[in-house]
Every structure is written in structure tokens, then in C-alpha cells.
Amino acid sequence: MKPPSRTLTTLAVSVLSLDALLLTYGGIAWSRPLLTVAGGACALGSVLVVLGWRRYRRTLAELDAARREIRREVESIRELLHSHRLDN
């Protein structure tokens, strides 16, 4: 199975990180606490995107393993049917 592309995830994390940095800087420089809170929210969003990506990749790996397991079971059933001459 082809591994999923990281392009969109990398772009999302990059944009959120830059937003977090700029909003936090603006909030501190202009003494605007709401901008600092928004910067923190963007930083949290960046972390959540990375955690979601890891969970997504782990789920895909589990599905791939399950597919291989089912494929092996199907092959063993085919061999069993073939050995008993039940494969029409």
C-alpha cells in the first residue's frame, strides 16, 4: 500500500505555527491578551494536527495488516477447497 502524503499536514502545521508565533508576538508587543490567547489556540491546533496525523497513519497500518490477514485466510480456504476437490 502506498503511504499517505504528508504535504497537506506539513502545510497545516506550518501555517498554524506561523500564526501562533505572530499572534503571540503581537499580543505581547501590543499588550493585547486576546491575541496571545489566539496564538495559544493556534499552537494547540498545530499539536492536534500532528497527533491526528499520527493516529491516522496508525489506523492505516492496522487496516493494511488486517487486509493481509484476510488475504492469507482466503488463500488457506482456497487451498483447503482445492485439496478436497471442491473448487468448481
C-alpha positions in Angstrom: 0.0 0.0 0.0 1.2 3.5 -0.9 2.0 5.6 2.2 -0.2 8.7 2.6 1.4 12.0 1.6 2.5 14.4 4.3 2.1 17.6 2.2 -1.2 18.8 3.5 -0.3 18.0 7.1 3.0 19.8 6.8 1.4 22.8 5.3 -1.3 22.9 8.0 1.3 22.6 10.8 3.5 25.3 9.2 0.7 27.8 8.8 -0.7 27.2 12.3 2.8 27.5 13.8 3.5 30.8 12.0 0.1 32.1 13.0 0.8 31.1 16.6 4.1 32.8 16.6 2.9 36.0 15.0 -0.3 36.3 17.1 1.7 35.6 20.3 4.3 38.2 19.4 1.6 40.7 18.5 -0.3 40.0 21.7 2.9 40.6 23.8 4.2 43.6 21.8 0.8 45.5 21.8 -0.3 44.2 25.3 -3.4 42.5 23.8 -4.2 39.4 25.8 -6.8 38.2 23.3 -4.1 38.0 20.6 -1.9 35.9 22.9 -4.8 33.6 23.6 -5.4 33.2 19.8 -1.7 32.4 19.4 -2.0 29.7 22.0 -5.1 28.3 20.3 -3.2 28.1 17.0 -0.3 26.4 18.7 -2.7 23.9 20.2 -4.2 23.4 16.8 -0.8 22.7 15.4 -0.2 20.0 18.0 -3.6 18.5 17.4 -3.0 18.2 13.7 0.3 16.3 14.3 -1.5 14.0 16.8 -4.3 13.4 14.4 -1.9 12.6 11.6 -0.1 10.0 13.8 -3.4 8.4 14.7 -4.4 8.3 11.0 -1.2 6.6 10.0 -1.5 4.0 12.8 -5.1 3.3 11.7 -4.0 2.8 8.1 -1.2 0.5 9.2 -3.8 -1.6 11.2 -6.1 -1.8 8.2 -3.3 -2.9 6.0 -2.3 -5.6 8.4 -6.0 -6.7 8.6 -6.1 -6.9 4.8 -3.0 -9.1 4.7 -4.5 -11.3 7.3 -7.8 -11.7 5.4 -5.8 -12.4 2.2 -3.9 -15.2 4.0 -7.2 -16.7 5.3 -8.7 -16.6 1.8 -5.7 -18.4 0.4 -5.8 -21.1 3.1 -9.5 -21.7 2.4 -8.8 -21.9 -1.4 -6.1 -24.4 -0.7 -8.4 -26.4 1.5 -11.1 -26.5 -1.1 -8.6 -27.4 -3.8 -7.2 -30.3 -1.7 -10.7 -31.7 -1.3 -11.6 -31.2 -5.0 -14.4 -28.8 -4.1 -13.2 -26.0 -6.3 -15.6 -25.9 -9.2 
